[in-house]
Amino acid sequence: MMPTVTRAEIDESHAQYRGSWRLLALGSPAGEVVERPEVFIAAGHVSWALMNAAFLRAPVDSDQALSAAAASAARYFSQGRHGWAFVLGDDWMTPQVRERAESILAWYGLEPAMSVTGMVAERLVEPAHPPSPFDIRPVRDAWTREALSDINSSCYDVPRDVGREAFAVESLYGPDHQGFVGCRDGGAATSASVLRVDGVAYIAMVATLPPYRRQGGAELVMRHALAAARRDWGLERTVLHATDAGLPVYRRMGYRPVTRFRMYLAPAPGRTE
């Protein structure tokens, strides 16, 4: 029987989302974090809209509260030149607000983009199969930074230069953020990174190029990242936010679902699409 999801775990999933994006924004050369009563903004000020994100600070129980948060974020991003994202957790909205969220956010140019599942694992389960033959390399130089960036750009259908602006940045990696690239046949194939967020190992940037999928690469590079988190930070508990495609891999590793998030995207100021 799966453990019952607690309110604390739901709140933790929100806090980890905000905390990880905070680290990513502050690692960006032009990035900043803005904390307002109604909204938390972590803006890398880069062309990849997802890296310019707004989050709720607390649950909302009325249309007016959600509208106020979206309006605040929209005002902030209207002063810049990039698209942006609004991240909403289903369990932080009443059913009535959740039902109307799409129409409320549309007033601010936000359109539905994707959904992810917040997941947690107190510890990983042992792998069911021997390790796959990938060469795991830490992100420590320009080649590995660009490799991690290019893998994610390809998997999320983002232009390479847009991805590199966001992720191939030396200042992004440091004491609280370690990246890893899995190589096969002399080239980069899969990636993952781990961030230290409020005493939890947060997994991000998990992606695998199509020719190397279903070969255990994503699981191997994630396990390598989490082993580094245990070794260097003493952290075992781990959180991530999974696309539907990644859910089977994460469940097999011992993660369990906690809550669902919806991402909405707005174009850059002055653009209509």
GUFINU-191263 format. One record per residue: x, y, z of N, C-alpha, C, O, CB in turn; residue in one letter. Coordinates in steps of 0.1 Angstrom, whole numbers, padded with zeros to 4 digits, always signed. Glycine has a CB too. Layout:
<sites>
XYZXYZXYZXYZXYZa;...
</sites>
This chain:
<sites>
+0008-0012+0000+0000+0000+0000+0009+0012+0000+0018+0013+0008-0010+0000+0012m;+0005+0022-0009+0013+0034-0009+0010+0043+0003-0001+0044+0007+0010+0042-0022m;+0020+0050+0008+0018+0059+0020+0008+0070+0016+0007+0074+0005+0031+0065+0025p;+0000+0074+0026-0009+0085+0024-0001+0098+0022+0008+0101+0030-0019+0086+0035t;-0005+0106+0012+0002+0119+0010-0003+0129+0020-0015+0130+0023-0001+0124-0005v;+0007+0136+0026+0004+0145+0037+0004+0160+0031+0011+0162+0021+0014+0144+0048t;-0002+0169+0038-0001+0183+0035+0013+0188+0035+0017+0196+0027-0010+0191+0044r;+0021+0183+0045+0035+0187+0045+0042+0183+0033+0051+0191+0028+0042+0181+0058a;+0040+0171+0027+0046+0167+0015+0042+0176+0003+0050+0179-0006+0044+0152+0012e;+0029+0179+0003+0024+0188-0008+0031+0201-0007+0036+0207-0017+0009+0190-0008i;+0032+0207+0005+0038+0220+0007+0053+0219+0003+0059+0228-0002+0037+0225+0021d;+0060+0208+0007+0074+0206+0004+0076+0206-0011+0086+0212-0016+0079+0192+0010e;+0067+0199-0019+0069+0199-0033+0068+0213-0039+0076+0216-0048+0058+0190-0040s;+0059+0221-0034+0059+0235-0038+0072+0243-0034+0078+0250-0043+0047+0243-0032h;+0076+0241-0022+0088+0248-0017+0101+0243-0025+0109+0251-0028+0090+0245-0003a;+0101+0230-0029+0113+0226-0037+0113+0231-0051+0123+0234-0056+0112+0210-0037q;+0101+0233-0056+0100+0239-0070+0105+0253-0069+0114+0257-0077+0085+0239-0075y;+0100+0261-0060+0105+0275-0058+0120+0275-0055+0127+0283-0061+0097+0282-0047r;+0124+0267-0046+0138+0267-0042+0148+0263-0053+0159+0269-0054+0140+0258-0030g;+0144+0253-0061+0153+0249-0072+0154+0260-0082+0165+0263-0088+0149+0236-0078s;+0142+0266-0086+0142+0277-0096+0150+0289-0090+0156+0297-0098+0128+0281-0100w;+0149+0291-0077+0157+0302-0071+0172+0300-0074+0179+0310-0078+0154+0303-0056r;+0177+0288-0071+0191+0286-0074+0195+0287-0089+0205+0293-0092+0195+0272-0069l;+0186+0283-0097+0189+0284-0112+0188+0299-0116+0197+0303-0124+0178+0276-0120l;+0179+0306-0111+0178+0320-0114+0191+0328-0109+0196+0336-0116+0166+0327-0108a;+0195+0325-0097+0206+0332-0091+0219+0328-0098+0229+0335-0097+0207+0330-0076l;+0219+0316-0104+0231+0312-0111+0232+0318-0125+0243+0317-0132+0231+0297-0112g;+0221+0324-0130+0221+0330-0143+0228+0344-0142+0225+0351-0132+0207+0331-0149s;+0236+0348-0152+0243+0361-0151+0233+0373-0148+0237+0382-0141+0251+0364-0163p;+0221+0373-0155+0212+0384-0153+0200+0381-0144+0191+0388-0143+0207+0388-0167a;+0201+0369-0138+0189+0364-0130+0187+0372-0117+0196+0378-0111+0191+0350-0127g;+0174+0371-0112+0171+0376-0099+0159+0369-0094+0151+0362-0101+0168+0391-0100e;+0157+0371-0081+0146+0365-0074+0138+0376-0067+0144+0385-0060+0150+0354-0063v;+0125+0376-0068+0117+0386-0063+0106+0380-0055+0098+0372-0060+0111+0396-0073v;+0105+0383-0042+0095+0377-0033+0085+0387-0029+0088+0397-0022+0101+0370-0020e;+0073+0386-0034+0062+0395-0031+0051+0387-0023+0052+0375-0023+0055+0400-0044r;+0043+0394-0016+0033+0387-0007+0025+0376-0015+0021+0366-0009+0024+0397+0000p;+0021+0379-0027+0012+0371-0035+0019+0362-0045+0013+0352-0050+0002+0379-0042e;+0032+0364-0048+0039+0356-0058+0054+0356-0056+0060+0365-0050+0035+0362-0072v;+0060+0345-0060+0074+0343-0059+0079+0342-0073+0074+0334-0081+0078+0330-0051f;+0089+0350-0077+0094+0351-0090+0109+0347-0090+0117+0353-0083+0092+0365-0096i;+0112+0338-0099+0126+0333-0101+0129+0335-0116+0125+0326-0124+0129+0318-0096a;+0135+0346-0119+0137+0349-0133+0152+0348-0137+0160+0356-0132+0132+0364-0136a;+0155+0339-0147+0168+0339-0152+0171+0350-0162+0182+0353-0165+0171+0326-0159g;+0160+0356-0167+0161+0366-0177+0168+0361-0189+0178+0367-0194+0167+0379-0172h;+0163+0349-0194+0169+0343-0206+0157+0340-0215+0145+0342-0212+0176+0329-0202v;+0160+0335-0227+0150+0334-0238+0141+0322-0235+0130+0321-0240+0157+0332-0251s;+0146+0312-0228+0138+0300-0225+0128+0304-0214+0131+0306-0203+0147+0288-0220w;+0115+0305-0218+0104+0311-0210+0103+0303-0197+0100+0309-0186+0091+0311-0217a;+0105+0290-0197+0103+0282-0185+0113+0286-0174+0110+0283-0162+0105+0267-0188l;+0124+0292-0177+0134+0296-0167+0131+0310-0162+0139+0316-0154+0148+0296-0173m;+0120+0316-0166+0115+0329-0160+0102+0326-0154+0091+0327-0161+0114+0340-0171n;+0101+0321-0142+0090+0315-0136+0084+0323-0124+0091+0328-0116+0092+0301-0133a;+0071+0322-0123+0064+0327-0111+0056+0316-0105+0051+0307-0111+0054+0338-0115a;+0056+0316-0091+0050+0306-0083+0041+0312-0073+0044+0324-0068+0060+0297-0076f;+0030+0306-0068+0023+0310-0057+0031+0309-0044+0040+0301-0043+0010+0302-0055l;+0029+0318-0035+0035+0318-0022+0027+0309-0012+0033+0304-0002+0037+0332-0016r;+0014+0308-0014+0006+0300-0005-0007+0296-0013-0009+0301-0024+0002+0309+0007a;-0015+0287-0007-0027+0282-0014-0036+0294-0016-0037+0304-0009-0034+0272-0006p;-0044+0293-0027-0054+0304-0030-0068+0297-0030-0070+0286-0034-0051+0310-0044v;-0078+0305-0024-0091+0300-0023-0102+0309-0030-0114+0307-0027-0095+0299-0008d;-0097+0318-0039-0106+0326-0046-0100+0330-0059-0088+0330-0061-0110+0339-0038s;-0109+0333-0069-0105+0338-0082-0097+0351-0080-0087+0353-0087-0117+0341-0091d;-0101+0359-0071-0094+0372-0069-0079+0370-0064-0070+0377-0068-0101+0380-0059q;-0077+0360-0056-0063+0357-0051-0054+0352-0062-0043+0357-0063-0064+0347-0039a;-0060+0343-0071-0052+0339-0082-0049+0350-0092-0038+0351-0097-0059+0327-0089l;-0059+0358-0094-0058+0369-0104-0047+0379-0099-0040+0384-0106-0071+0376-0106s;-0047+0382-0086-0038+0391-0080-0024+0386-0082-0015+0394-0085-0041+0393-0065a;-0021+0373-0080-0008+0367-0082-0004+0368-0096+0008+0372-0099-0008+0353-0077a;-0013+0364-0105-0009+0365-0120-0007+0379-0124+0002+0382-0132-0021+0359-0128a;-0015+0389-0119-0013+0403-0123+0001+0408-0118+0008+0415-0125-0024+0411-0117a;+0004+0404-0106+0017+0409-0101+0029+0403-0109+0038+0410-0112+0019+0404-0086s;+0028+0390-0113+0039+0384-0121+0039+0391-0135+0049+0394-0140+0037+0369-0122a;+0027+0393-0141+0026+0399-0154+0032+0413-0154+0039+0417-0164+0012+0399-0159a;+0030+0421-0144+0036+0434-0143+0051+0433-0143+0058+0441-0149+0031+0442-0131r;+0056+0424-0135+0071+0422-0134+0077+0419-0148+0086+0425-0152+0074+0411-0124y;+0071+0408-0154+0077+0404-0167+0074+0413-0178+0081+0412-0189+0072+0390-0170f;+0065+0422-0177+0062+0432-0188+0073+0441-0189+0075+0448-0200+0049+0439-0185s;+0082+0443-0179+0093+0452-0180+0105+0445-0187+0115+0452-0189+0097+0456-0166q;+0105+0432-0189+0116+0425-0196+0113+0423-0211+0104+0429-0217+0118+0412-0189g;+0121+0414-0216+0119+0411-0231+0118+0396-0234+0119+0392-0245+0131+0417-0238r;+0115+0388-0224+0114+0374-0226+0100+0369-0221+0093+0375-0213+0125+0367-0218h;+0096+0357-0227+0084+0350-0223+0086+0345-0208+0098+0345-0203+0081+0339-0232g;+0075+0341-0202+0076+0336-0188+0066+0325-0186+0057+0322-0194+0074+0348-0179w;+0067+0319-0174+0059+0308-0170+0052+0311-0157+0058+0317-0148+0067+0295-0169a;+0040+0305-0155+0034+0305-0142+0031+0291-0138+0025+0283-0146+0020+0314-0142f;+0036+0287-0126+0035+0273-0122+0024+0272-0111+0025+0279-0101+0048+0268-0117v;+0014+0264-0113+0003+0263-0103+0002+0248-0098+0002+0239-0107-0010+0267-0109l;+0000+0246-0085-0002+0233-0080-0017+0230-0078-0024+0239-0072+0006+0231-0067g;-0022+0219-0083-0036+0216-0081-0041+0216-0067-0052+0221-0064-0039+0202-0087d;-0032+0211-0058-0037+0210-0044-0035+0223-0036-0039+0224-0024-0029+0199-0037d;-0031+0234-0043-0030+0247-0037-0041+0256-0042-0041+0268-0040-0017+0253-0039w;-0051+0250-0049-0063+0257-0054-0075+0249-0049-0075+0237-0049-0062+0259-0069m;-0086+0257-0046-0099+0250-0043-0104+0245-0057-0099+0249-0067-0109+0260-0037t;-0113+0235-0056-0118+0229-0069-0124+0240-0078-0123+0240-0090-0129+0219-0066p;-0131+0250-0072-0137+0260-0080-0126+0269-0087-0128+0272-0099-0146+0269-0071q;-0116+0273-0080-0105+0281-0086-0098+0273-0096-0094+0278-0107-0095+0286-0075v;-0095+0260-0093-0088+0252-0103-0096+0251-0116-0090+0251-0127-0086+0238-0097r;-0109+0250-0115-0117+0249-0127-0117+0261-0136-0118+0261-0148-0132+0246-0123e;-0115+0273-0129-0115+0286-0137-0101+0291-0139-0099+0302-0145-0123+0296-0129r;-0091+0284-0135-0077+0289-0135-0073+0293-0150-0067+0303-0152-0067+0279-0130a;-0076+0284-0159-0072+0286-0173-0078+0300-0178-0071+0307-0185-0076+0275-0182e;-0091+0302-0176-0097+0314-0181-0091+0327-0173-0090+0337-0179-0112+0314-0180s;-0088+0325-0160-0083+0336-0153-0069+0340-0158-0066+0352-0160-0082+0333-0138i;-0061+0330-0160-0047+0333-0165-0047+0338-0179-0037+0344-0183-0038+0320-0164l;-0057+0334-0187-0057+0339-0201-0057+0354-0202-0052+0359-0212-0069+0333-0208a;-0063+0360-0192-0063+0375-0192-0049+0381-0192-0047+0392-0196-0071+0380-0180w;-0040+0373-0187-0026+0378-0186-0017+0372-0196-0004+0372-0195-0020+0375-0172y;-0023+0367-0207-0015+0361-0218-0009+0347-0216-0001+0343-0223-0004+0370-0221g;-0014+0341-0205-0009+0328-0201-0017+0317-0207-0030+0317-0206-0008+0326-0186l;-0011+0307-0214-0018+0296-0220-0012+0283-0215-0001+0282-0211-0016+0296-0235e;-0021+0272-0213-0016+0259-0208-0005+0254-0217-0005+0254-0229-0028+0249-0207p;+0006+0249-0210+0017+0243-0217+0019+0228-0214+0020+0220-0223+0030+0251-0214a;+0020+0225-0201+0023+0211-0197+0020+0209-0183+0018+0219-0175+0038+0207-0200m;+0019+0196-0179+0017+0193-0165+0028+0184-0160+0033+0176-0168+0003+0186-0163s;+0031+0184-0147+0041+0176-0142+0036+0171-0128+0027+0176-0122+0055+0183-0140v;+0042+0160-0124+0039+0154-0111+0050+0156-0101+0062+0152-0103+0036+0139-0112t;+0047+0162-0089+0057+0163-0079+0058+0149-0072+0049+0143-0068+0053+0173-0068g;+0071+0145-0071+0074+0131-0065+0084+0132-0054+0092+0142-0054+0078+0122-0076m;+0084+0122-0045+0094+0122-0034+0098+0108-0032+0091+0098-0034+0088+0128-0022v;+0111+0106-0028+0116+0093-0023+0124+0095-0011+0134+0103-0011+0124+0086-0034a;+0121+0088+0000+0129+0089+0012+0143+0083+0009+0153+0087+0014+0123+0082+0024e;+0143+0072+0001+0155+0066-0003+0152+0058-0016+0141+0054-0018+0162+0057+0008r;+0162+0056-0024+0160+0048-0036+0159+0033-0034+0165+0028-0024+0171+0051-0047l;+0152+0026-0042+0152+0012-0042+0164+0007-0050+0169+0014-0058+0139+0006-0047v;+0169-0005-0047+0180-0011-0054+0176-0013-0069+0165-0017-0072+0185-0024-0048e;+0186-0010-0078+0183-0012-0092+0180-0027-0096+0185-0036-0090+0195-0008-0101p;+0170-0029-0105+0166-0042-0108+0175-0049-0118+0175-0061-0120+0152-0042-0114a;+0184-0041-0125+0192-0046-0136+0206-0041-0134+0208-0031-0127+0187-0042-0150h;+0216-0048-0139+0230-0042-0139+0231-0029-0145+0223-0025-0154+0240-0052-0145p;+0241-0021-0141+0242-0007-0146+0244-0008-0162+0251-0017-0167+0254+0000-0140p;+0239+0002-0168+0240+0003-0183+0254+0009-0186+0260+0016-0178+0229+0013-0189s;+0259+0006-0198+0273+0010-0201+0274+0024-0206+0276+0027-0218+0279+0001-0212p;+0271+0034-0197+0273+0048-0200+0285+0053-0192+0287+0049-0181+0260+0056-0198f;+0292+0062-0198+0303+0069-0191+0298+0082-0185+0294+0091-0192+0315+0072-0201d;+0298+0082-0172+0292+0094-0165+0303+0104-0162+0313+0101-0156+0285+0090-0152i;+0300+0116-0167+0310+0127-0165+0304+0139-0157+0293+0143-0160+0316+0132-0178r;+0311+0144-0147+0305+0156-0140+0306+0168-0149+0315+0169-0157+0313+0158-0127p;+0297+0178-0147+0298+0190-0154+0308+0199-0148+0306+0205-0137+0283+0197-0155v;+0319+0200-0155+0330+0208-0149+0337+0217-0160+0347+0224-0156+0340+0199-0143r;+0333+0216-0172+0340+0224-0182+0330+0228-0193+0318+0224-0192+0352+0216-0189d;+0334+0235-0203+0325+0240-0213+0318+0229-0221+0307+0229-0224+0332+0249-0223a;+0326+0218-0224+0320+0207-0232+0309+0200-0224+0298+0198-0230+0331+0197-0235w;+0310+0197-0211+0300+0191-0204+0288+0200-0202+0276+0196-0202+0305+0185-0191t;+0291+0213-0199+0280+0223-0198+0271+0223-0211+0259+0223-0210+0285+0237-0194r;+0278+0224-0222+0271+0225-0235+0264+0211-0238+0253+0211-0244+0281+0228-0246e;+0270+0200-0234+0264+0187-0236+0251+0186-0229+0240+0182-0234+0273+0176-0233a;+0251+0190-0216+0239+0189-0208+0228+0198-0214+0216+0195-0214+0242+0193-0193l;+0232+0210-0217+0223+0220-0223+0217+0215-0236+0205+0216-0238+0230+0233-0226s;+0225+0209-0245+0221+0205-0258+0211+0193-0257+0201+0192-0265+0232+0201-0267d;+0214+0184-0248+0205+0173-0246+0191+0178-0242+0181+0173-0247+0210+0163-0235i;+0190+0187-0232+0178+0192-0227+0171+0200-0238+0159+0199-0240+0179+0200-0215n;+0178+0208-0246+0172+0216-0257+0166+0207-0267+0155+0209-0271+0183+0225-0263s;+0173+0196-0271+0167+0187-0280+0155+0180-0275+0145+0179-0283+0178+0176-0284s;+0155+0176-0263+0143+0168-0257+0131+0177-0255+0120+0173-0256+0147+0162-0244c;+0133+0190-0253+0122+0199-0251+0119+0208-0263+0112+0218-0262+0125+0208-0239y;+0126+0205-0274+0123+0211-0287+0126+0226-0286+0117+0235-0290+0109+0209-0291d;+0137+0230-0280+0141+0244-0278+0154+0246-0287+0163+0237-0287+0144+0247-0263v;+0155+0257-0294+0167+0259-0301+0180+0258-0293+0180+0262-0281+0167+0273-0308p;+0191+0253-0299+0203+0251-0291+0208+0263-0285+0213+0263-0273+0213+0245-0300r;+0208+0275-0292+0213+0287-0286+0205+0292-0274+0211+0297-0264+0214+0298-0296d;+0192+0289-0274+0184+0293-0263+0187+0284-0251+0188+0289-0240+0169+0291-0267v;+0189+0271-0253+0193+0262-0242+0206+0265-0236+0208+0265-0224+0193+0248-0247g;+0216+0269-0245+0229+0272-0240+0229+0285-0232+0237+0286-0222+0239+0273-0251r;+0221+0294-0236+0220+0307-0228+0215+0304-0214+0219+0310-0204+0210+0317-0235e;+0206+0294-0212+0201+0290-0199+0210+0281-0191+0211+0283-0179+0187+0284-0201a;+0216+0271-0197+0222+0260-0190+0237+0259-0192+0244+0253-0184+0216+0248-0193f;+0243+0264-0203+0257+0262-0205+0265+0274-0199+0273+0280-0205+0260+0261-0220a;+0262+0277-0186+0267+0288-0179+0275+0284-0167+0270+0277-0158+0255+0298-0175v;+0287+0287-0166+0296+0282-0156+0291+0286-0142+0292+0278-0133+0310+0288-0157e;+0285+0298-0140+0280+0302-0127+0268+0295-0122+0264+0296-0111+0277+0317-0128s;+0262+0287-0131+0250+0279-0127+0254+0267-0118+0245+0263-0110+0243+0274-0140l;+0266+0263-0119+0270+0251-0112+0280+0255-0101+0289+0263-0103+0277+0240-0121y;+0278+0249-0089+0287+0252-0078+0284+0244-0066+0280+0232-0067+0285+0267-0074g;+0286+0249-0054+0284+0241-0042+0271+0235-0040+0269+0224-0033+0287+0249-0030p;+0260+0241-0045+0246+0236-0043+0240+0230-0056+0228+0228-0056+0238+0247-0038d;+0248+0229-0066+0243+0224-0079+0253+0216-0087+0264+0222-0091+0237+0235-0088h;+0251+0203-0089+0260+0195-0096+0253+0189-0108+0242+0183-0107+0266+0184-0087q;+0259+0190-0120+0254+0184-0132+0262+0172-0136+0274+0171-0133+0253+0194-0143g;+0256+0163-0144+0262+0151-0149+0257+0147-0163+0246+0150-0166+0260+0139-0139f;+0266+0142-0171+0263+0138-0184+0267+0124-0186+0278+0120-0183+0270+0148-0195v;+0258+0116-0192+0261+0102-0196+0265+0101-0210+0257+0106-0219+0249+0093-0192g;+0276+0095-0213+0281+0094-0227+0281+0080-0232+0283+0071-0225+0296+0100-0228c;+0279+0079-0245+0279+0066-0252+0284+0068-0266+0281+0078-0272+0265+0059-0252r;+0293+0059-0271+0299+0060-0284+0306+0073-0286+0306+0079-0297+0287+0059-0295d;+0312+0079-0276+0320+0091-0277+0312+0104-0277+0318+0114-0277+0328+0090-0289g;+0299+0103-0275+0291+0115-0275+0282+0115-0263+0279+0105-0257+0283+0116-0288g;+0276+0127-0260+0267+0129-0249+0254+0123-0253+0249+0124-0264+0265+0144-0246a;+0248+0116-0243+0235+0109-0246+0224+0112-0236+0212+0112-0239+0238+0094-0246a;+0228+0114-0223+0218+0116-0213+0223+0125-0202+0235+0127-0201+0214+0102-0206t;+0214+0131-0194+0219+0141-0184+0210+0141-0172+0198+0136-0172+0220+0155-0190s;+0215+0147-0161+0207+0149-0149+0216+0159-0141+0228+0160-0142+0204+0136-0141a;+0209+0166-0132+0216+0175-0122+0209+0173-0109+0197+0169-0108+0217+0189-0127s;+0216+0177-0098+0210+0176-0085+0214+0189-0078+0225+0194-0078+0216+0164-0077v;+0203+0195-0071+0205+0207-0064+0202+0205-0049+0193+0197-0046+0195+0218-0070l;+0209+0212-0041+0207+0211-0026+0197+0222-0023+0200+0234-0023+0220+0213-0018r;+0185+0218-0019+0174+0228-0016+0168+0224-0003+0161+0214-0002+0163+0228-0028v;+0170+0233+0007+0164+0231+0020+0166+0217+0026+0157+0211+0031+0149+0234+0020d;+0178+0212+0025+0181+0199+0030+0175+0187+0023+0174+0176+0028+0176+0198+0044g;+0172+0189+0010+0167+0178+0002+0175+0178-0012+0179+0189-0016+0151+0180-0001v;+0177+0166-0017+0183+0165-0030+0173+0167-0041+0165+0157-0043+0191+0152-0032a;+0173+0178-0048+0163+0180-0059+0169+0176-0072+0180+0181-0076+0158+0195-0059y;+0162+0168-0080+0167+0163-0093+0161+0171-0104+0149+0174-0104+0164+0148-0094i;+0169+0175-0113+0164+0183-0125+0172+0180-0137+0182+0172-0137+0166+0199-0122a;+0168+0185-0148+0175+0184-0161+0177+0169-0166+0187+0166-0172+0188+0191-0161m;+0167+0161-0162+0168+0147-0167+0163+0146-0181+0152+0149-0184+0160+0137-0157v;+0172+0142-0190+0168+0140-0204+0177+0131-0211+0189+0129-0207+0168+0154-0211a;+0172+0124-0221+0179+0114-0229+0176+0116-0244+0165+0117-0247+0176+0100-0224t;+0186+0116-0252+0184+0117-0266+0177+0105-0272+0180+0094-0267+0198+0120-0274l;+0169+0106-0282+0161+0095-0287+0168+0082-0290+0163+0071-0286+0153+0099-0299p;+0180+0082-0296+0187+0069-0299+0191+0061-0287+0194+0050-0288+0199+0072-0308p;+0191+0068-0275+0197+0061-0263+0186+0059-0253+0189+0055-0241+0208+0070-0257y;+0173+0061-0256+0163+0058-0246+0160+0043-0245+0163+0035-0253+0150+0066-0251r;+0154+0040-0233+0151+0027-0229+0163+0018-0228+0163+0006-0230+0141+0021-0240r;+0174+0024-0225+0187+0017-0223+0192+0019-0208+0204+0015-0206+0197+0021-0233q;+0184+0025-0200+0189+0027-0186+0197+0038-0183+0203+0040-0172+0196+0015-0181g;+0199+0047-0193+0209+0058-0191+0204+0069-0182+0211+0073-0173+0211+0065-0205g;+0191+0072-0183+0185+0082-0173+0186+0078-0159+0190+0085-0150+0171+0085-0177a;+0183+0065-0157+0183+0060-0143+0198+0060-0138+0200+0064-0126+0177+0046-0142e;+0207+0056-0146+0221+0056-0142+0226+0069-0139+0233+0071-0128+0230+0049-0153l;+0224+0079-0147+0229+0093-0144+0222+0099-0132+0229+0106-0125+0228+0102-0157v;+0209+0096-0130+0203+0101-0118+0208+0094-0106+0211+0101-0096+0188+0098-0119m;+0211+0081-0106+0216+0075-0094+0230+0080-0091+0234+0081-0080+0217+0059-0096r;+0238+0083-0102+0251+0089-0100+0250+0103-0093+0257+0106-0084+0258+0090-0113h;+0240+0111-0097+0238+0124-0091+0234+0123-0077+0239+0130-0068+0228+0132-0099a;+0225+0114-0074+0220+0112-0060+0231+0106-0051+0231+0109-0039+0208+0103-0060l;+0240+0098-0057+0251+0093-0049+0260+0104-0045+0266+0105-0034+0259+0082-0057a;+0262+0114-0054+0270+0126-0051+0264+0134-0040+0271+0139-0032+0272+0134-0064a;+0250+0135-0041+0243+0143-0030+0245+0136-0016+0247+0143-0006+0228+0144-0033a;+0245+0123-0016+0247+0116-0003+0262+0118+0001+0264+0120+0013+0244+0101-0005r;+0271+0117-0008+0285+0118-0004+0289+0132+0000+0296+0133+0010+0294+0113-0016r;+0285+0142-0008+0290+0155-0006+0281+0163+0004+0286+0172+0011+0290+0162-0019d;+0268+0160+0005+0259+0168+0013+0252+0160+0024+0245+0166+0032+0248+0174+0004w;+0254+0147+0024+0247+0139+0034+0232+0138+0032+0225+0136+0042+0250+0144+0047g;+0227+0140+0020+0213+0140+0017+0208+0127+0011+0214+0122+0002+0209+0152+0008l;+0197+0122+0016+0191+0110+0011+0177+0112+0005+0174+0107-0006+0190+0099+0022e;+0169+0120+0012+0156+0124+0007+0157+0132-0006+0165+0140-0007+0148+0132+0017r;+0148+0128-0016+0150+0135-0029+0136+0138-0035+0126+0130-0033+0157+0126-0038t;+0135+0149-0041+0123+0154-0047+0125+0157-0062+0136+0161-0066+0117+0166-0040v;+0115+0155-0070+0116+0159-0084+0102+0163-0089+0092+0160-0083+0123+0149-0093l;+0101+0168-0101+0089+0171-0108+0089+0164-0122+0098+0168-0130+0086+0186-0109h;+0081+0155-0124+0082+0145-0135+0072+0148-0146+0060+0151-0144+0080+0131-0130a;+0077+0148-0159+0068+0147-0170+0062+0134-0170+0066+0124-0164+0075+0150-0183t;+0051+0132-0178+0044+0119-0178+0053+0109-0184+0053+0097-0180+0031+0120-0187d;+0062+0113-0193+0071+0103-0200+0081+0097-0189+0085+0086-0191+0079+0109-0211a;+0085+0105-0179+0095+0101-0170+0089+0093-0158+0096+0086-0151+0102+0112-0164g;+0076+0093-0156+0070+0087-0144+0074+0072-0142+0077+0069-0131+0055+0088-0145l;+0073+0064-0153+0077+0050-0150+0091+0048-0145+0093+0039-0137+0075+0042-0163p;+0100+0056-0150+0114+0055-0146+0115+0058-0131+0122+0051-0123+0123+0064-0154v;+0109+0069-0127+0110+0074-0113+0103+0065-0104+0108+0062-0092+0104+0088-0112y;+0091+0059-0108+0085+0050-0099+0093+0038-0097+0094+0032-0085+0071+0046-0105r;+0100+0033-0107+0108+0021-0106+0120+0024-0096+0125+0014-0090+0114+0017-0119r;+0124+0036-0095+0136+0039-0087+0131+0041-0072+0140+0042-0063+0142+0052-0092m;+0118+0042-0070+0113+0044-0056+0106+0057-0053+0102+0059-0042+0125+0043-0047g;+0105+0066-0063+0097+0078-0061+0082+0075-0061+0078+0066-0067+0101+0088-0072y;+0075+0083-0054+0060+0082-0053+0054+0095-0056+0060+0106-0052+0055+0076-0040r;+0043+0096-0062+0036+0109-0065+0030+0116-0053+0025+0109-0044+0025+0107-0076p;+0031+0129-0053+0026+0137-0042+0015+0146-0047+0005+0147-0040+0038+0145-0036v;+0018+0154-0058+0008+0164-0062+0011+0167-0077+0021+0164-0082+0009+0176-0054t;+0001+0174-0083+0003+0177-0097+0004+0192-0099-0002+0200-0092-0009+0172-0106r;+0012+0196-0109+0014+0210-0112+0011+0213-0127+0013+0204-0135+0029+0215-0109f;+0005+0224-0129+0003+0228-0143+0012+0240-0146+0013+0249-0138-0012+0232-0145r;+0018+0240-0158+0026+0252-0163+0019+0259-0174+0013+0253-0183+0040+0247-0167m;+0018+0272-0172+0013+0281-0182+0024+0290-0187+0032+0295-0180+0001+0290-0176y;+0023+0293-0200+0034+0301-0206+0028+0314-0212+0017+0314-0218+0042+0293-0217l;+0035+0325-0211+0032+0338-0218+0043+0342-0227+0055+0339-0224+0029+0349-0207a;+0039+0347-0239+0050+0352-0248+0057+0364-0243+0053+0370-0233+0044+0355-0262p;+0068+0367-0250+0076+0379-0246+0067+0391-0248+0058+0391-0257+0089+0380-0255a;+0069+0402-0240+0061+0414-0242+0061+0419-0256+0072+0420-0263+0067+0425-0233p;+0050+0422-0261+0048+0427-0275+0046+0416-0285+0043+0419-0297+0061+0434-0279g;+0047+0404-0281+0044+0392-0290+0030+0387-0286+0026+0387-0275+0055+0381-0289r;+0024+0381-0296+0010+0375-0294+0011+0360-0295+0000+0354-0293+0001+0380-0303t;+0022+0354-0297+0023+0339-0298+0036+0334-0294+0039+0322-0294+0020+0334-0312e;
</sites>
